[in-house]
C-alpha cells in the first residue's frame, strides 16, 4: 500500500490484521515527532504525563501498548538531559552522558568503553522537535505516524521478516547497542527510516516491563503494510503463526512435501 494512503483508518486496519496474523499480546503503536508543542497537543484525546513526574521513555511506550493511551511527551516528562529524551531528539544529552561518565562503573569497566557506547548510539538530531506522541494504531489519532512499533516473540518476528521478504527480497542487518537499546528501535527507525529490530535492554525490561521473550520492531508505516501483505502470502502457502512443531525425531519428508512437493 503506498505511503500516501496509510492514514489513520488504513493503519487501524493494518494493526488488526497484524494482531490476528501473529496473535500479538499487546497493541501495535505509532510514534510521531512534532516541531510545535501546540500542534502536538491538538492530537485528539491526548494525555500528558503527570507534571513533575519523570518517566523513562520505555515506561511511556508500555502505557500506550498495554493500556492503550495516547501520550504527548516533552523533554520535561523524561530526564531532560538523558538518552531517554535524547534518543527521540527532544534534547542534547548532557556531557556526563556523552563522555561516558554516567555509565562508567555501571555498564562499562572504563570510561572509554562507555564513551564509545554513547558515540555509536543512533539518535534523532537534538533540539529540533518539541515533543513526540505515542498512540495505538487502532486509535487512528496519528495521520500517519512517523513509525509503527510492535513487540513480539522471536517466532512471530521471523515470520514478519519473512513477510517483508515475500515479494521483494532484501537482507536485513540490525544493530545491537547493548544498554539503551531504544537507539536500535525507535531511535534508529525515526532517524533513518530503516526497518529496525532490537533486543530490549535491561532498562526496558526493568522499568518498561518488557517480557523476557519479547523483541521490538520499529519501522515506517509502508514497511508494516508490506510485511503484512507478505505474511498473508505466506499463510496461503501454509506458513503461518503459530508454527506447528513437526517433531525432532520424525522424518521431515512428509512435512516438506506439503510445501515443496515430492522431490
Legacy VTK file of the C-alpha trace (Angstrom):
# vtk DataFile Version 3.0
C-alpha trace
ASCII
DATASET POLYDATA
POINTS 263 float
0.000 0.000 0.000
1.536 3.369 -0.965
2.582 5.596 1.919
0.164 8.382 0.987
-2.755 6.006 1.582
-1.617 4.997 5.068
-3.754 7.372 7.071
-5.212 6.562 10.455
-8.039 4.369 9.167
-5.745 2.273 6.979
-3.280 1.809 9.837
-6.083 0.793 12.181
-6.988 -1.973 9.737
-3.331 -2.973 9.394
-2.994 -3.208 13.176
-5.991 -5.540 13.308
-4.523 -7.749 10.552
-1.092 -7.816 12.221
-2.574 -8.749 15.602
-4.644 -11.522 14.038
-1.763 -12.939 11.954
0.700 -13.050 14.858
-1.608 -13.319 17.904
0.167 -10.331 19.466
-0.149 -9.897 23.229
-0.021 -6.086 23.204
-1.131 -3.303 20.886
0.861 -2.142 17.848
1.582 1.557 18.321
2.665 4.575 16.328
5.159 7.312 17.167
5.239 10.797 15.669
7.593 13.731 16.270
6.195 17.281 16.395
8.025 20.531 15.675
5.460 22.528 17.642
4.023 21.676 21.068
0.663 23.294 20.300
0.321 21.088 17.213
1.178 18.068 19.339
-1.448 18.986 21.923
-4.097 19.176 19.180
-3.936 15.385 18.716
-7.381 14.002 19.708
-7.754 12.583 23.226
-4.144 13.296 24.038
-2.954 12.740 27.590
0.126 14.298 29.127
2.209 12.545 31.797
1.706 13.987 35.270
3.610 17.257 35.697
6.667 16.982 37.903
6.950 13.208 37.491
9.771 11.946 35.305
9.497 8.692 33.392
11.680 6.605 31.164
10.595 6.595 27.535
10.108 2.818 27.659
7.652 3.209 30.557
5.523 5.537 28.457
5.688 3.203 25.459
4.289 0.488 27.760
1.444 2.796 28.853
0.451 3.041 25.183
0.919 -0.563 24.061
-0.688 -2.123 27.159
-3.188 0.459 28.445
-3.994 1.932 25.019
-3.164 5.538 25.950
-2.322 8.339 23.518
0.504 10.261 25.182
2.153 13.576 24.332
5.706 13.636 25.669
8.156 16.507 26.018
11.679 16.573 27.429
10.486 17.648 30.872
8.442 14.423 31.169
11.716 12.491 30.881
15.117 13.013 32.436
15.710 16.060 30.277
19.489 15.716 29.859
19.433 11.969 29.290
19.244 9.442 26.490
15.531 8.965 27.208
14.911 12.443 25.824
17.984 12.399 23.591
17.213 9.293 21.502
13.976 10.784 20.039
15.703 14.147 19.581
13.966 16.084 22.361
17.271 17.216 23.908
21.024 17.051 23.617
22.248 14.585 26.255
24.489 16.190 28.861
28.306 15.931 28.816
28.030 13.403 31.663
26.235 11.075 29.228
28.175 11.829 26.054
31.553 11.494 27.754
30.578 8.097 29.175
30.956 9.315 32.760
27.345 8.436 33.652
27.790 4.776 32.592
31.342 4.154 33.821
31.496 1.593 36.619
27.903 0.563 35.934
27.666 -0.806 32.402
31.329 -0.455 31.465
34.578 -1.057 33.302
36.226 2.101 31.936
35.152 5.478 30.626
36.487 4.954 27.109
34.231 1.930 26.609
31.317 3.971 27.967
32.180 6.901 25.676
32.305 4.629 22.640
28.869 3.277 23.592
27.442 6.795 23.609
29.191 7.790 20.383
27.824 4.808 18.460
24.186 5.135 19.512
21.618 6.196 16.896
19.687 9.305 17.909
17.392 11.763 16.191
19.310 15.062 15.760
18.865 17.037 19.012
16.642 20.002 19.863
14.689 20.090 16.600
11.458 18.607 17.936
9.221 19.911 20.708
7.533 16.618 21.505
6.589 13.107 20.492
3.210 11.378 20.553
2.788 7.646 21.138
-0.608 6.155 20.307
-2.089 2.742 19.490
-2.557 2.324 15.746
-6.108 1.143 16.390
-6.954 4.625 17.759
-6.161 6.243 14.372
-5.069 9.521 16.001
-1.775 9.965 14.152
-2.312 10.533 10.445
0.118 8.967 9.752
2.746 8.287 12.442
6.405 8.574 11.521
6.969 4.960 12.553
4.995 1.954 13.740
6.189 -0.343 16.528
5.172 -3.700 17.899
6.535 -6.198 20.435
6.583 -9.887 19.550
8.357 -13.146 20.295
11.268 -14.367 18.132
8.969 -16.831 16.331
6.494 -14.079 15.496
9.271 -11.721 14.424
10.915 -14.101 11.973
7.593 -14.682 10.218
7.079 -10.923 9.946
10.581 -10.561 8.449
9.775 -13.421 6.065
6.717 -11.361 5.105
8.899 -8.346 4.345
10.971 -10.576 2.042
7.981 -12.249 0.344
7.678 -10.039 -2.752
10.963 -8.141 -2.872
13.870 -9.814 -1.143
16.481 -7.932 0.840
18.819 -8.982 3.623
18.245 -7.169 6.922
21.088 -6.177 9.221
20.123 -4.877 12.662
22.182 -3.145 15.329
22.868 -4.067 18.945
23.869 -1.125 21.115
23.535 -3.106 24.341
22.110 -0.973 27.123
19.943 1.906 25.817
18.602 -0.427 23.130
15.882 2.108 22.280
18.530 3.611 19.990
18.295 0.378 17.949
14.494 0.533 17.708
12.614 3.850 17.724
15.821 5.885 17.630
17.156 4.164 14.513
13.788 3.999 12.767
12.994 7.679 13.445
16.480 8.837 12.425
16.983 6.670 9.325
13.520 5.334 8.350
15.101 1.888 8.285
13.247 -1.200 9.490
14.817 -1.772 12.913
14.648 -4.842 15.150
16.042 -4.642 18.676
16.670 -6.853 21.669
15.177 -4.771 24.512
17.749 -3.855 27.128
17.881 -4.264 30.929
16.213 -0.877 31.500
13.348 -1.618 29.115
12.706 -4.875 30.956
13.143 -3.441 34.457
11.278 -0.158 34.011
9.221 -0.691 30.869
8.028 -4.156 31.866
9.145 -5.784 28.616
8.884 -9.587 28.919
11.871 -11.915 28.617
10.636 -13.333 25.292
9.809 -10.008 23.610
11.669 -8.293 20.777
10.758 -4.861 19.387
10.222 -3.952 15.741
10.142 -0.294 14.643
9.599 0.631 11.015
7.948 3.088 8.606
4.199 2.518 8.100
4.635 1.452 4.471
7.025 -1.306 5.591
4.431 -2.512 8.098
1.949 -2.798 5.238
4.480 -4.692 3.114
5.258 -7.149 5.899
1.580 -7.873 6.497
0.911 -8.399 2.785
3.825 -10.819 2.706
2.636 -12.752 5.762
-0.773 -13.167 4.130
1.008 -14.590 1.066
2.982 -16.962 3.276
-0.206 -18.015 5.021
-1.675 -19.107 1.697
1.372 -21.370 1.373
0.691 -22.874 4.790
3.417 -20.883 6.554
1.738 -19.124 9.441
1.803 -18.479 13.189
1.699 -20.365 15.490
4.283 -22.688 13.993
3.164 -26.285 14.459
6.148 -28.359 15.680
6.789 -31.332 13.430
8.988 -33.143 15.933
12.765 -33.650 16.063
12.504 -37.438 15.691
10.060 -37.563 12.761
11.041 -37.992 9.121
10.649 -34.455 7.719
9.867 -35.678 4.202
6.087 -35.666 4.657
6.079 -32.184 6.106
8.372 -30.773 3.431
6.300 -32.387 0.702
3.388 -30.158 1.672
5.442 -27.070 0.804
7.845 -28.300 -1.863
6.137 -31.324 -3.393
7.780 -34.704 -3.873
11.386 -34.024 -4.841
LINES 1 264
263 0 1 2 3 4 5 6 7 8 9 10 11 12 13 14 15 16 17 18 19 20 21 22 23 24 25 26 27 28 29 30 31 32 33 34 35 36 37 38 39 40 41 42 43 44 45 46 47 48 49 50 51 52 53 54 55 56 57 58 59 60 61 62 63 64 65 66 67 68 69 70 71 72 73 74 75 76 77 78 79 80 81 82 83 84 85 86 87 88 89 90 91 92 93 94 95 96 97 98 99 100 101 102 103 104 105 106 107 108 109 110 111 112 113 114 115 116 117 118 119 120 121 122 123 124 125 126 127 128 129 130 131 132 133 134 135 136 137 138 139 140 141 142 143 144 145 146 147 148 149 150 151 152 153 154 155 156 157 158 159 160 161 162 163 164 165 166 167 168 169 170 171 172 173 174 175 176 177 178 179 180 181 182 183 184 185 186 187 188 189 190 191 192 193 194 195 196 197 198 199 200 201 202 203 204 205 206 207 208 209 210 211 212 213 214 215 216 217 218 219 220 221 222 223 224 225 226 227 228 229 230 231 232 233 234 235 236 237 238 239 240 241 242 243 244 245 246 247 248 249 250 251 252 253 254 255 256 257 258 259 260 261 262
